Amino acid sequence: HVSWEDVHKWAKARPVAADREKYVYYLGMMYYSQDKCGEAIDAFREVMTEEATGQYEPRALMRMGRCYQDIRRFEEARAAYERYIEVFPKGADIELVKNNYEFVKFR
């Protein structure tokens, strides 16, 4: 049996930052799919603090905002969405992020 913690340790040991970024992002997605928002947020935050290549950073930021939104931490959700809009104005998920931002803007 392999735990998510084992996967996380394995991902952190990868010699190439882009590989770590990908594995940790997907680890966050697994936590997210299991409604483990705290663990997902930690993984997505780690993606953004790695030597990010930029490929997974916008996705992680969007998902982190959604996790905060799901657990009703609207201030953090707004901050994540605002950062996405500012840093990735032409990002693939910009319309979704803007819609999510409108939902949490005054909450």
N, CA, C and O of each residue as an XYZ file, in Angstrom:
428
protein
N       0.846     -1.188      0.000
C       0.000      0.000      0.000
C       0.892      1.251      0.000
O       1.842      1.347      0.776
N       0.574      2.186     -0.864
C       1.331      3.437     -0.958
C       0.425      4.576     -0.513
O      -0.694      4.717     -1.006
N       0.907      5.376      0.408
C       0.115      6.511      0.886
C       0.428      7.748      0.052
O       1.430      7.789     -0.663
N      -0.438      8.755      0.151
C      -0.188     10.019     -0.544
C       1.062     10.682      0.011
O       1.767     11.391     -0.707
N       1.337     10.451      1.288
C       2.557     11.006      1.870
C       3.793     10.390      1.213
O       4.790     11.076      0.984
N       3.720      9.085      0.911
C       4.823      8.425      0.204
C       5.019      9.029     -1.184
O       6.148      9.253     -1.620
N       3.906      9.289     -1.876
C       3.981      9.911     -3.199
C       4.611     11.292     -3.082
O       5.434     11.677     -3.913
N       4.225     12.033     -2.052
C       4.768     13.377     -1.849
C       6.279     13.321     -1.612
O       7.031     14.096     -2.203
N       6.716     12.414     -0.759
C       8.156     12.264     -0.508
C       8.892     11.899     -1.797
O       9.961     12.435     -2.089
N       8.307     10.988     -2.555
C       8.918     10.578     -3.821
C       9.022     11.766     -4.768
O      10.058     11.970     -5.400
N       7.945     12.555     -4.870
C       7.942     13.709     -5.773
C       9.000     14.726     -5.365
O       9.691     15.286     -6.217
N       9.126     14.963     -4.064
C      10.111     15.942     -3.591
C      11.541     15.493     -3.872
O      12.450     16.318     -3.962
N      11.735     14.197     -4.008
C      13.081     13.673     -4.262
C      13.464     13.723     -5.739
O      14.606     13.415     -6.083
N      12.547     14.098     -6.608
C      12.847     14.160     -8.044
C      13.903     15.224     -8.295
O      13.819     16.324     -7.748
N      14.891     14.906     -9.114
C      15.984     15.842     -9.344
C      15.610     17.030    -10.225
O      16.305     18.046    -10.206
N      14.544     16.927    -10.985
C      14.172     18.006    -11.904
C      12.964     18.739    -11.335
O      11.932     18.129    -11.055
N      13.099     20.056    -11.166
C      12.033     20.845    -10.549
C      10.713     20.705    -11.295
O       9.655     20.643    -10.669
N      10.761     20.655    -12.618
C       9.523     20.535    -13.400
C       8.799     19.234    -13.077
O       7.569     19.200    -13.039
N       9.554     18.169    -12.844
C       8.929     16.903    -12.457
C       8.270     17.022    -11.093
O       7.136     16.579    -10.910
N       8.968     17.615    -10.139
C       8.394     17.799     -8.805
C       7.112     18.610     -8.887
O       6.107     18.274     -8.261
N       7.162     19.679     -9.664
C       6.002     20.558     -9.811
C       4.795     19.767    -10.326
O       3.688     19.909     -9.806
N       5.008     18.953    -11.326
C       3.921     18.158    -11.912
C       3.366     17.163    -10.903
O       2.152     17.076    -10.720
N       4.246     16.413    -10.248
C       3.790     15.390     -9.318
C       3.067     16.007     -8.127
O       2.042     15.487     -7.688
N       3.585     17.095     -7.607
C       2.943     17.732     -6.456
C       1.603     18.342     -6.869
O       0.648     18.315     -6.093
N       1.524     18.891     -8.085
C       0.237     19.404     -8.572
C      -0.799     18.281     -8.610
O      -1.918     18.447     -8.124
N      -0.430     17.151     -9.183
C      -1.386     16.044     -9.272
C      -1.693     15.439     -7.908
O      -2.790     14.923     -7.697
N      -0.760     15.494     -6.998
C      -1.045     15.098     -5.623
C      -2.121     16.022     -5.049
O      -3.064     15.560     -4.407
N      -1.975     17.320     -5.283
C      -2.995     18.273     -4.846
C      -4.346     17.972     -5.461
O      -5.375     18.073     -4.792
N      -4.350     17.602     -6.735
C      -5.610     17.259     -7.397
C      -6.247     16.016     -6.778
O      -7.469     15.940     -6.657
N      -5.432     15.052     -6.390
C      -5.982     13.860     -5.734
C      -6.622     14.239     -4.402
O      -7.718     13.782     -4.079
N      -5.928     15.082     -3.629
C      -6.520     15.546     -2.372
C      -7.814     16.309     -2.644
O      -8.813     16.115     -1.952
N      -7.792     17.166     -3.644
C      -8.973     17.958     -3.986
C     -10.142     17.045     -4.353
O     -11.273     17.285     -3.929
N      -9.880     16.009     -5.129
C     -10.947     15.097     -5.551
C     -11.520     14.309     -4.377
O     -12.621     13.766     -4.469
N     -10.772     14.246     -3.270
C     -11.232     13.552     -2.069
C     -11.771     14.533     -1.028
O     -11.983     14.164      0.127
N     -11.990     15.774     -1.438
C     -12.490     16.828     -0.541
C     -11.569     17.072      0.651
O     -12.034     17.411      1.739
N     -10.272     16.900      0.448
C      -9.277     17.187      1.484
C      -8.623     18.517      1.131
O      -7.469     18.574      0.705
N      -9.398     19.588      1.323
C      -8.951     20.903      0.857
C      -7.692     21.391      1.562
O      -6.849     22.029      0.933
N      -7.547     21.109      2.837
C      -6.348     21.553      3.540
C      -5.086     20.981      2.926
O      -4.121     21.705      2.679
N      -5.093     19.676      2.681
C      -3.940     19.023      2.074
C      -3.738     19.496      0.636
O      -2.608     19.683      0.186
N      -4.848     19.687     -0.078
C      -4.753     20.165     -1.465
C      -4.134     21.555     -1.509
O      -3.266     21.824     -2.340
N      -4.574     22.439     -0.621
C      -4.024     23.799     -0.569
C      -2.528     23.749     -0.306
O      -1.760     24.464     -0.950
N      -2.109     22.910      0.634
C      -0.675     22.786      0.926
C       0.099     22.352     -0.319
O       1.164     22.897     -0.610
N      -0.433     21.377     -1.050
C       0.252     20.902     -2.259
C       0.285     21.996     -3.321
O       1.324     22.227     -3.938
N      -0.842     22.672     -3.540
C      -0.878     23.723     -4.559
C       0.053     24.874     -4.191
O       0.701     25.457     -5.060
N       0.116     25.198     -2.908
C       1.037     26.255     -2.465
C       2.482     25.840     -2.733
O       3.311     26.660     -3.128
N       2.769     24.568     -2.517
C       4.125     24.065     -2.769
C       4.481     24.162     -4.250
O       5.622     24.470     -4.593
N       3.515     23.904     -5.125
C       3.758     24.047     -6.565
C       4.211     25.467     -6.866
O       5.103     25.678     -7.688
N       3.602     26.435     -6.207
C       3.929     27.836     -6.487
C       5.220     28.282     -5.823
O       5.774     29.314     -6.203
N       5.713     27.541     -4.849
C       6.962     27.930     -4.204
C       8.147     27.138     -4.738
O       9.299     27.468     -4.456
N       7.864     26.094     -5.510
C       8.946     25.352     -6.163
C       9.627     26.285     -7.160
O       9.214     27.430     -7.344
N      10.657     25.781     -7.788
C      11.277     26.512     -8.888
C      10.338     26.348    -10.073
O      10.618     25.610    -11.018
N       9.229     27.050    -10.000
C       8.125     26.832    -10.935
C       8.528     27.134    -12.374
O       9.211     28.116    -12.665
N       8.086     26.263    -13.247
C       8.307     26.481    -14.673
C       7.164     27.284    -15.271
O       7.252     27.763    -16.402
N       6.103     27.426    -14.511
C       4.953     28.163    -14.999
C       3.870     27.280    -15.579
O       2.731     27.721    -15.733
N       4.199     26.048    -15.902
C       3.207     25.179    -16.516
C       2.088     24.816    -15.545
O       0.919     24.809    -15.931
N       2.419     24.520    -14.315
C       1.414     24.089    -13.342
C       1.031     25.190    -12.365
O       0.031     25.064    -11.658
N       1.794     26.247    -12.313
C       1.516     27.320    -11.358
C       0.136     27.945    -11.554
O      -0.580     28.106    -10.566
N      -0.284     28.311    -12.780
C      -1.616     28.906    -12.914
C      -2.732     27.945    -12.512
O      -3.711     28.351    -11.886
N      -2.585     26.689    -12.869
C      -3.602     25.699    -12.498
C      -3.679     25.544    -10.985
O      -4.763     25.482    -10.405
N      -2.505     25.482    -10.358
C      -2.469     25.329     -8.905
C      -3.108     26.534     -8.225
O      -3.839     26.382     -7.247
N      -2.841     27.706     -8.731
C      -3.409     28.925     -8.156
C      -4.929     28.927     -8.290
O      -5.632     29.279     -7.343
N      -5.439     28.538     -9.454
C      -6.881     28.473     -9.651
C      -7.510     27.447     -8.710
O      -8.522     27.728     -8.068
N      -6.916     26.269     -8.629
C      -7.457     25.213     -7.765
C      -7.367     25.595     -6.292
O      -8.257     25.270     -5.507
N      -6.294     26.282     -5.920
C      -6.170     26.727     -4.544
C      -7.302     27.694     -4.210
O      -7.904     27.607     -3.140
N      -7.588     28.616     -5.131
C      -8.705     29.532     -4.929
C     -10.009     28.785     -4.766
O     -10.831     29.130     -3.916
N     -10.198     27.761     -5.580
C     -11.433     26.979     -5.494
C     -11.525     26.231     -4.169
O     -12.605     26.135     -3.585
N     -10.406     25.702     -3.691
C     -10.406     25.034     -2.385
C     -10.809     26.009     -1.288
O     -11.663     25.702     -0.456
N     -10.192     27.186     -1.290
C     -10.556     28.189     -0.290
C     -12.034     28.541     -0.397
O     -12.711     28.708      0.617
N     -12.527     28.651     -1.605
C     -13.939     28.955     -1.818
C     -14.812     27.834     -1.236
O     -15.809     28.102     -0.566
N     -14.433     26.596     -1.494
C     -15.212     25.452     -1.016
C     -15.291     25.395      0.504
O     -16.302     24.963      1.057
N     -14.229     25.830      1.183
C     -14.247     25.793      2.652
C     -14.614     27.156      3.243
O     -14.424     27.413      4.431
N     -15.146     28.018      2.376
C     -15.709     29.307      2.767
C     -14.674     30.262      3.374
O     -14.999     31.075      4.240
N     -13.451     30.154      2.918
C     -12.411     31.112      3.307
C     -12.281     32.081      2.138
O     -11.329     32.034      1.358
N     -13.278     32.960      2.049
C     -13.453     33.791      0.867
C     -12.344     34.820      0.672
O     -12.010     35.160     -0.463
N     -11.778     35.313      1.751
C     -10.690     36.289      1.608
C      -9.491     35.657      0.895
O      -8.907     36.259     -0.006
N      -9.133     34.438      1.309
C      -8.025     33.740      0.659
C      -8.378     33.367     -0.783
O      -7.525     33.417     -1.668
N      -9.640     32.993     -1.012
C     -10.075     32.678     -2.379
C      -9.941     33.908     -3.266
O      -9.426     33.821     -4.381
N     -10.403     35.057     -2.771
C     -10.277     36.303     -3.543
C      -8.825     36.589     -3.868
O      -8.491     36.939     -5.000
N      -7.958     36.438     -2.870
C      -6.532     36.721     -3.078
C      -5.941     35.800     -4.148
O      -5.167     36.249     -4.994
N      -6.299     34.526     -4.115
C      -5.783     33.582     -5.122
C      -6.281     33.952     -6.510
O      -5.512     33.954     -7.471
N      -7.573     34.267     -6.615
C      -8.129     34.632     -7.921
C      -7.546     35.947     -8.422
O      -7.256     36.085     -9.611
N      -7.371     36.915     -7.522
C      -6.779     38.198     -7.927
C      -5.361     38.001     -8.442
O      -4.959     38.610     -9.433
N      -4.606     37.142     -7.758
C      -3.230     36.884     -8.201
C      -3.233     36.227     -9.584
O      -2.431     36.584    -10.447
N      -4.134     35.270     -9.791
C      -4.220     34.627    -11.110
C      -4.516     35.672    -12.180
O      -3.850     35.711    -13.215
N      -5.509     36.515    -11.932
C      -5.909     37.530    -12.909
C      -4.758     38.485    -13.204
O      -4.557     38.895    -14.347
N      -4.010     38.834    -12.169
C      -2.885     39.764    -12.334
C      -1.701     39.117    -13.055
O      -1.124     39.711    -13.966
N      -1.346     37.904    -12.646
C      -0.132     37.264    -13.157
C      -0.371     36.514    -14.472
O       0.526     36.419    -15.310
N      -1.577     35.987    -14.645
C      -1.877     35.179    -15.835
C      -3.113     35.721    -16.564
O      -4.097     34.997    -16.715
N      -3.081     36.977    -17.016
C      -4.280     37.573    -17.627
C      -4.730     36.880    -18.910
O      -5.876     37.037    -19.330
N      -3.853     36.129    -19.524
C      -4.219     35.385    -20.731
C      -4.193     33.876    -20.475
O      -4.094     33.076    -21.405
N      -4.284     33.507    -19.197
C      -4.243     32.095    -18.829
C      -5.419     31.320    -19.395
O      -6.472     31.883    -19.691
N      -5.222     30.037    -19.538
C      -6.241     29.169    -20.133
C      -7.549     29.184    -19.349
O      -8.619     28.982    -19.924
N      -7.472     29.419    -18.055
C      -8.665     29.370    -17.207
C      -9.128     30.749    -16.750
O      -9.847     30.862    -15.758
N      -8.726     31.796    -17.462
C      -9.013     33.159    -17.012
C     -10.513     33.416    -16.860
O     -10.917     34.068    -15.897
N     -11.334     32.935    -17.761
C     -12.779     33.188    -17.663
C     -13.380     32.488    -16.450
O     -14.214     33.063    -15.752
N     -12.964     31.258    -16.197
C     -13.432     30.537    -15.020
C     -13.000     31.250    -13.746
O     -13.786     31.393    -12.810
N     -11.756     31.693    -13.713
C     -11.241     32.404    -12.546
C     -12.020     33.699    -12.330
O     -12.377     34.024    -11.198
N     -12.283     34.432    -13.393
C     -13.057     35.675    -13.264
C     -14.461     35.393    -12.742
O     -14.967     36.137    -11.901
N     -15.091     34.339    -13.225
C     -16.421     33.971    -12.726
C     -16.378     33.597    -11.252
O     -17.238     34.015    -10.477
N     -15.375     32.808    -10.862
C     -15.229     32.439     -9.454
C     -14.958     33.667     -8.602
O     -15.469     33.786     -7.488
N     -14.152     34.578     -9.130
C     -13.851     35.813     -8.403
C     -15.129     36.617     -8.166
O     -15.341     37.133     -7.069
N     -15.971     36.723     -9.176
C     -17.233     37.454     -9.021
C     -18.091     36.835     -7.926
O     -18.788     37.546     -7.203
N     -18.041     35.523     -7.805
C     -18.821     34.836     -6.782
C     -18.336     35.183     -5.378
O     -19.149     35.356     -4.469
N     -17.021     35.288     -5.191
C     -16.476     35.502     -3.838
C     -16.165     36.960     -3.536
O     -15.809     37.291     -2.405
N     -16.289     37.822     -4.511
C     -15.824     39.209     -4.371
C     -16.406     39.917     -3.148
O     -15.685     40.633     -2.454
N     -17.672     39.734     -2.878
C     -18.306     40.467     -1.780
C     -18.695     39.564     -0.616
O     -19.540     39.936      0.198
N     -18.111     38.424     -0.529
C     -18.429     37.507      0.578
C     -17.432     37.655      1.688
O     -17.532     36.968      2.705
